[in-house]
Amino acid sequence: MSFNGMAFKMTADLSGFDGTSADYTLDVSGLACPMPLLKAKQKLNAMQPGELLRVIATDAGSQRDFSSFVALSTHMLLSSEVRGESYIYLIKKGA
């Protein structure tokens, strides 16, 4: 993108609702169900309790998948939002 001959790169702000930064970001854009959730579960298994994982997905079914998964686990879903075609989740690793 350019404006008056100056080039600009557009980037998305991927911080949580409250600006919380994550310890890890997992971009599973383009992957279909059940892969976004499976990749997130693998990453969470490698993390320490209390660490934050931001997941960026494009699969609309991920909304249902992530809310159900977190409800049945020790993890906490701190934020969930839609930005354009992306679904962004901030998950706190449980014990």
Buried (B, 14 or more C-beta within 10 A) or exposed (E): EEEEEEEEEEEEEBBBEEEEEBEBBBBBEEBEBEBBBEBBEEBBEEBEEEBBBBBBBBBEBBBEBBEEBBEEBEBEBBBBEEEEEBBBBBBBBEE
